[in-house]
């Protein structure tokens, strides 16, 4: 009886792990597809570029999921996870920019600058105001 219970426990754990990997893979594909489609709307990729960009985005999404899982499992801390995500994004961006034509690259850089400016404006708008403390 104990052996049967142990066997069932091991099988159920194996099923759980296999299912979790399928879900992570599907999420990576969904993320990569969504990012690629958004970028395609902006840059109007050729079919070859779109395939290459999707592959880069899929690889990055898989790495991001792995980092998140490592963080959740306590393998790495929050600062290490943040650094790894930053490295993954920088690598992804440099690989994608290398595929772009000069016209696409100009559009990409303009869009990136616009996003950065919007981020700064939003941060200033919602940042808490410092209240002066009266001297005693």
N, C-alpha and C positions, 0 to 999 in steps of 0.2 A: 504494500500500500504506500509506504513512504517513497519507494522508487518511482511509482506511478505519479505521485504528487510532484516529486522533483522533476520528472520528465515533462509533465504538463507545465510546470513553472518555467522551465528552460525553453520549451517551445513557444509559450506565450511571450516570453521576453524577446526571443528571436523574431517573432512576428511584429512586435512593437518596434524594434529597431529597424527592421526592413521597411515598415510603414512610415516611420519617421524620415527615413532617407528618401523615400518616394515623395513625400510632402515637401521636403527641403528642395529636392530637384525640381519639382513643379513650381515652387515659389521662385526659384532662381530663374527658371525659364520665363515665368510671367514678368518678373522684374526686368529681365534683359529685353523682352519683347516690348514692354511699355516704354522703357528708356530709349530703345532704338527707334520706335515709332515717333516719339516726341522729337528726337534729334533729326529724323528723316523729314519731318514737317518743316523744321527750321532750315536744314541744309540741302534738302532735295538730293539725296544720295543716288548714285547709280546703283543698279542691282548688285553689282560686285561689291561696291562699298558697303551697301546695306548688310550683305551677308557677313562681311569682315567685321563691321561694327557690332553686329549681333553677337558674333563669336567672342569678341572682346568683352562686351557687356555681360554675356553669360558667364564667362570665366570670372569676372569681377564679382558678379552676384553670388556665385558659388563660394568664392573666398570670403565675402562679407558674411554669408550665412555661417561658414565655418568659424569665423571670428566670434560671431554672436553666440554660437553654441559653446565655444571655449570659454567665453565670459560667463555664460549661465552655469556651466559646469565647474567653475572656479579654477580653471586651468590658467587663466590670465586675469589680471585686474582691469579696472575700467580705463586707467591711463594707457595701459598696453593695448587694449582693444581700440581705443581712440587713435593711437599712433598707427596701428596696423590698418585701420580703415582709411586713414589719411594717405598712407603709402599705396594702398590699393587704388584709391581714386586718382592719385597723381600718376601712377603707372597707366591706368585706363585712359586718362586724358591724353597723356603724351603719345600713346599708341594710336588713339583715334585721330588726333591732330595731324599725325604723320600721314594718314590716309587722305586727308582733305586736299582739295584743289585750292589754289590761292584765293579764289573768290569765296569758296566755302569757309576757308579759314578766317577771312575777314568778317564774314557774317557771324561765325562762331565767337570770335573775339569781341565783337560788338555786343552780342547777346550776353556773353559772360560779364562784360563791363556793366551792362544794364542791370543784371541780376545783383552784382556786387553793390552798385549804387542804391538799388531798392532795399537791399539788406541793411545798409548803413542808415538809410532814411527811416526804415521801420524800427530799427534798434533805437534810434534817437527819439522817435515818436513814443515808444512804449517804455523807454527807460525810466526808472523811478527818479524823481527829482530829489536832489539833495536839499534837505531842510536845514537852514543855518541854525546852529545851536548858539543861543545867547551867551555872552561872556558872563562869568560869575564874579 
